[in-house]
Amino acid sequence: MQVHLTYDVEIWADGWTDMGTRLPAAFRRLTYGPPPQERGALPINLQILRDNGLRAVFFVEPLFSYYYGLDALQELVGLIMEAGQDVQMHIHPEWLDELPNEIVPRRQKTAMLHRFSLDEQVAMLDAAAGRLVEAGALRPTAFRSGNYSANADTLRALARIGVKVDSSFNACFDFPYPDKGSARLLHPSRIEGIAEYPVTLFRDGFGRVRPMQITACSLSELVQGLTQARDQGLPAATLVSHNFELLSADRRSEDRIVTRRFAGLCEWLGRNAAQFPTASFDPSVVPAVPPAWELPQVSPLATGQRYVAQAARRLMH
């Protein structure tokens, strides 16, 4: 079973006021980690991946650079590409009404891509893809929408600009995507000609459905979930993280518990690379899923370990 380790790479200044003053420090903190150690952001993630010989996909949000400058986006893209990892496209429409030039007509600020028309989504996606190329990346072939907000027009817009893979669907979020049958989209599929790789879900030890996200699961939940998904015949799993996911909730220090969890997952994937190879997305083939496939169910002990870790994190931070 292929494992897609994916990152949403985003820059925020904790609000939209006085960004000119606050954004430089926010960029440094979310790219490299908070001072003085500057640990917990992109470099440590890239190093852990490198140490274990793993491949990951970094969905980079470029719209912020129309406000902050192309140099910042070039820095992000350069860090990722120099580490031999894959740069793809991410969008947060919240940036649109902060930009000096209109990409689409201005409106009340929204984080939801699906609220834009097909033509507006085409304009946005094309601008974002072009900006990544300006920053030194290859033309993107894969996309994830910010907040998992997308609809069928998003897939049509991606097809228009030549992007062949989408990973915007997370069944834990209630958005109108892909408009029909979304509750059944739990595994790789082809929709509107686009290869769709939804975020992989599992049932925790109490039966609740959760996404495979590094900060939101215990190591045992991730390992058990992946192993069960493989045993049931799921051909590919998609996990989620962020450039700042190894940081504390206030982004002021490294979260050593989550760092150890991620390092443990990568070590496990490295040891079991023959069974769980990590890879970029291949748009040419969407592998078939057995008709009887069901969500993995992890043990109560594995979920209990998450609760213990969450309590420890609150005490530490």
Phi, psi and omega in degrees: 000127175288143176243124177258105174275114186240145177237137165264118184256112188225150175239127180225155179244022178057051179126168188251004178262145176054038183293327180303330178275320190268337187294322180302315179293322179296318178300313181298317183294317184279344177268315187247336185116160184288150177289158003271343186285330185051060175233151173111358181244219190303311186303319182290323175299313181296323180292317179297318176299314181298316182299334183251007176065038185254154179251136179225163178245124181251105177279105187263130179273114185262348186297329180301331185288341173292337176268314191267337178122147181296328182304321181295318178294320177300324179295314178299309182299318180298315178303315184289314183290324177296335176275003178078021182257171191263124177262124176230190195249139178225151178221137168237104183296348177305333183287341193301317185275008173261352190273149181292332180240142180284129169269319170227162179305139184291150178209180175300139184305133177217146177265001192254108180299326185291351178277357179261152180290169178302311182296323177293320178294321177301313181298316181296310183295320180294320177296318181294317179297316179296324179294321176298320178295318176304326183277359176108000178277162169288157176304126185293147176241357181222155188212146165224132179279141174301140181063016181056028182268116180197167174214188182298328177298330177299317179295320179294322178294318177301316180299323181296326183260008173087014175271130192252350183231137173235144175225045185265357185263126175226109187294353174280351179249139186261079177240157185282064185217129003267038174084324180227131175071022186296330182296341182262358184274086183241002183209167181307137183212169172242123183227132180053031180080001181257137174283114182259123177244091181290159173297134183283137182247164173209166173261130180282185185294349177250010175088002181277141182277132182222150174279154175279086179239136190303316185281348189250008182222154170281163176300319181295322177297317180295313182294313179296319180298315179295318181296316179293320178300317177298315183295331178277352177100010175296125185281340183205141177237143181240117179255155186238141169212183178223163177299337183250015188286342176269012177257159175296167184300328179272003177062025184256350180204163176288139174267098187291334178293313180290325176299315178296323178297313181295318177299320179296319177297315182294322176297318179295316177296321178297318180291333185245034186298331180294327181266333183229064180293138175270145188202160167284172180280136176253110183286347188282335184225126170249105188294147181288150179246136178304140184298335183268011184296137178228162178298138175299149177238116182268170186280156173302325179298317180298319179289323176302324178296327176294316180297319178297316180296320179297320178295319179295322180295320179297321180291323182286329187240000000 
